[in-house]
């Protein structure tokens, strides 16, 4: 079964891993709004988190980066007075060095990513949402900041008053084709504004989702109104007016037919259904392989229900 996953961040990487372990034909469309140049290297944090998870080399405890990481290079940079606000591990540097060299030789990000996944023996297809420059900008009372500066550099201490996406972006090769060929489209339990929003900001991707023939299901990033990691709950409260499963479903109005919500939020299923979205109740915390398998099963069952 051909499944396409829209993903970014911690929840996106975990969901990609869960679906890959289920043995389906998986294509992941990854957020690039978080991309940043760090120490003159092009860093694609969401692509990297997804790739590391699919390759089984991710640091599950930390929730980002590679496992068995060391930090010698960063410590040397600090000793020389260089910037160290963004954590680049020694193993992680390899990804950024290879990517940056290829991009400077005018190789598109999608081709660079395909080469990396092939070298790591990853069976799934990982596509950046776009090869063009697309950046998530966070508006606050202290000013407007690129995502990484706001989230990592400033510790997201400034409350976001708005989110916008900069750049006239076209879908990367294969993205729209994957959506059109899918038997199921999944939106990961990622931040709707920071991880999924930049993908949906690309007009042709939005159109492909609206015109889809396959069913589409989103997984709520909330458990009991809170997130496992990141500021999604605070952003939903401010921008959507609340942190219920229905607020998540409303965020994806027109893009999904079903929403997977956690067992703790089962009492909110009726409110989701009132929005015309089918609620699916399941355990959504992917703490281990067994939990990932259970969630993947619940998600894949959505493919059996026609639009």
N, C-alpha and C positions, 0 to 999 in steps of 0.2 A: 504494500500500500504506500502510495506517494503522499508524504506528509510534509508540509511547509510550516516552519516555526519562525515567528517574528520574535526576536529576542535581544536582550541587552542586560548588562549587570549581573549581579549575583543570582537572582532568580532565573534569568535567561540561560545562564551556563548550566545550572542544575537541571532545568527542564530539558535542555538539549541532551544532556547526559542520560536522563531518564528515558527519553524517546529513542536514543541510539541504542541503549541497552535492551529495548523492546524488539530490536531487530527489524525495524521498518526502513523503507527507503526515505531517508531524511534529508531535507534541505533546510538550512538555517539562514535566514536573512538577518544580518547583524547590524545593530546600530553603529553609526560612525560619528554621531553628533558629539561624542565625548573625546574624539581624537585630538591630540595636542602634540606640539613639538617640545620635547624636553631634552635639554643639553644637545640641541641640534638633531635629535633623533625623532622620527615620526612614530608616535606611540598610538596604538589603536586598542585601548583597554578592553572594550567589549568583545571585539574580535578575539583578542588574546585569551580572555577568560573562557570563551566558548571553545576555542581550539585546545587550550590546556585541559579543559574538562573532558572533551571528546577523546583526547589522547591519553587520558588517565594520569596526567602529570600535574594536575591542579592541586593547590594547597587548600583542601577542604576546610581545615580549621580556620585559616585566616580569611577564606572566602574570596581571595584574588591571588594572582601570581602563581608561580610554580612551587611545587613541594621541594623540600630539601634545599631551599634557597640559602645563599650566603650574600653578604653585603660588602665585600672588600672594596669593590670599585667605588661604591657610593661613599664609603668612609674616606677613601683617598680623595675623592672630589671635595668632600667637606674640608679636609685638611688643607686643600689648595684654595679654599674660599669660594668654591663653586656652589651652585644652588642644589639643595637636597630636599626641597619640600615635597617632591614627587618621588616615591620610593621605586627605584630601579634596581632589582636584584641582579647578581652576576649571571645567573642562568637566563633570566628574562632579557638581559641585554642582547643576547644572540638574536632574538626575534626582531628587536628594533633595528639592530645593525643591518640585518639581511633585508628587511623591509625598506629602510631608508635608502640603502644603496640602489635597490631596484626602482623605487619611485623616482630617484634623481636621474635614473637612466630612462625615465618616461614609460616605465612598465606600469600599467594600471593596477590599482589596489586589488581588484578582483583576481587578476592573474597572479599577483604576488601571493595572495591568500591561498589560491588553489595550489600553487607550488609548495607552500609550507605544509598544507594539510596532506599533500601527497607524500612529502618527505617524512611526516610523522605517522604515516600509515592510517590516517583517518578515513573511514568508509563514507561518512556523511559528507555532503556538499555544504561548504560555508561560503556564503556570498555577502560581501558588504552591501548595504542597501543602495549605495551609490559609489561610483569612482570619483565623483566631483566633491568639491569642498562643501561640507554641510556642518555647521557648528551650532551647538546649543548654547544660548546666552541666557544667563540668569539675571533678572532685574531685581534689585534690592534698594532699600532706602540709602544704602551706602554707595550705590552705583551699580553699573551693569558689568558682569564678569563672565568670561568663558567658563564653561562648566567645571573643568578641572581646577581652575583657580578658586572658584567659589566652593566647590565640594572638598577638595583636598587641601589646597593652599590656605583657605580661610576656615576650614573645618565646618563648612555650611552653617556657621553661626549667625549669618545675616539671613533673616527670613526672606524667602523668595516672594516678591510681589508680582512677578510675571515671568513667563518663559517664552522665548522666541527662538526661531531657527533661521540662521543666516546662510544664504547660499542658494543659487538657482541650480538645483540638482536634478539630474535624470537618473532613472534606475540603472544599476549596474547590469551588464549583460547577463541574461539568464534569470533575472529576478521576476519580471512579469511573466515570462514563459513558465517558470516554476509554479507561480500562483495559478496560472490557467490550467496547468496539468495536474494540480493537486487533487487528491481525493478527500483531504482534510487540511484545513488551515488552522493553526494554533497560535494564539498570542500568549507568550510566556507570562508567568507571574513577576513581571518586571514593572518598574516605575512607569505609570502611564504617560507621564510628562517628560521624563528624562531619558527613558530607554526606548519606549514604543513611539512616543510623540514625534521624534525626528524621522522615524521610518514613515509614519503616516503623513508627514509634511510633504513627502514627495508625491506630486499630483498623480502620476501614472500608477503608483502603488495604491493610493487611495481608490482610484477608479477600478483597478483590478479587484480590489476587495469588495467594493460595492457591486460589481458586475459578476462576482464569483458564481460558479455553478456548484462548487463543493460546499459542504457545511463548514462553518468556522466556529471555533470555541476559544474563549479566553479563560485563563486561570487567574483567579483573584490573587493579588499579592498580599492581601490582608488576612490575618487570623485574629479573630476577636477584635477587629478594628485597628490592629497594629501590624507593623511589618517586621519581618525577621531582621532586616538590614536596610538602612537607608531611609530617606525622608518622604517616602510615598504617602504615608498616612497624613503627615502634616500638610503636604501639598494638596491632597484630596480634600482635606478639611477646608483649606483656604480657597481653592479654586472650584471645587465641586459642591462645597457646603456640607460635607460629612464623610464619614469613613465606613459606610455600610457596603455590603455587596451590591446593593442597588446603585450606589454612587459609582462603583467600578463599571457596572453594566452600562450605565448611562454614558460614561466616558467613551464607550465603544459602540454607541448606537449606530446602526447601519452597517457595522463591520463584522458583527458576530451573531450567531444564532443561539449560542448556549454559553453559560458561564459556570465554571467549576468553582464552588465556594467551599471553604473548610467546614468540617463537622461542627466546629464551635459556632459557626454562623448559619447553621441549618435553619434556624428560626427566621432568617431573612429571605428564604427561598420564595415565599409568596410575593414579596416586594419586587424581586427580580422578575418573576413571571408576569407581573402586571406591566412590565416594560416591554413585553413581547419576547423576552429572552428566556430560554429554557434553563432552569437551575439544575446543576448536577452536584450533589453533595459528596465529598470525599475528603480523606485526610490529605492535606496539601503540604505539610511540612516534610521536606525531602531530607531527612536526617541520615538515611543509609540506603543501601541498594534495595532492600525490601520495600521501604517507603516509596522510593522512586518508582519501583515496579507497580505498586498499587495506584499511584497517581497517573502513571502512563496508561495503565489499563482504563481508568476512568475517562481520561482524555480521548483515547482511541475509540471508545464506545460511541462517541459523538458522531463518528463517521458512518455509523449504521443508521442514523436518523436523517432522511433526506431533508433538504431545505423546504 
